[in-house]
């Protein structure tokens, strides 16, 4: 049985004591570190959903979860889900399904963080299988394209303008690592960037990162802002606007960025500095908007429904009591929807928190705790680990 961990299914501290701290961490190490993520080869119209069983209720829930993902992936615009025609289509998701299949991953397999889950799995924290849902391409395209007209008919004034679209090339330089926006390690950055830009009605497109892209644009071209190479590499995507940038960690907390936007012959550059990667994204993407700053509080569907996670590294988690205290604290922050261990070392761990917007509330709440403080994780411990990409680092009192 594949298990997901979240704060609502977290075991009671007394029960964890009976299990034993060593046994708990041995289990977590086995599940979270030595396993290979459960992923299947799917096309743009097929999605795997983690389900609790093969019952009818779970199927219907899985249809909707998968259909939401397919609609977003094939439109590039998360605001699509706000259209009446799309809402009606989601209610009848089964009629767009062309086929389903199930697979049961080996015990201890880690479910990828971006895998949709049903409400029952979210409540219980347990998934037994992965259900692959495939949708009819023609029907999906017809629904997406038709929703534009239905949205315009609902407006009493001027016709609805289509969202602007921008292709984004981005290099993140962090503790000696060069991460391109198309790399798997940048999946969360992609998701968060789409949310930030969506507040201004801007749809983001990212390079696929295939061999053609890798040969055309390297880290050097992005650092040097080689517009000629960037324009040539962007032509295959037929974008209206191209935004290229680099974000580099500056010391323990700060980030510096260089951005350039070009649309035909027009160019605009910006140099930014911020305290966090999230703020650096907001400042850089603001170049795409006519307003001075994008609305960083904007969340698609409300904060509790955001599918973007944040990562928190916590040091000195060296006992079961410390683990229980830490999880109780995370659970007490009202804006935290889900929290679970994603990577565990000898005396530290990386927690995944959703929604990402809760990170700031967690940081503010930690200030009032005399046993928890903001810190910088040791670099020698983070080599090749998730902690190197953590959005927030905390240290428990010894």
Order of alpha helices (4+ residues) and beta strands (2+ residues): beta-alpha-alpha-beta-alpha-alpha-beta-beta-alpha-beta-beta-alpha-beta-beta-alpha-beta-alpha-alpha-alpha-beta-beta-beta-alpha-beta-alpha-beta-beta-alpha-beta-beta
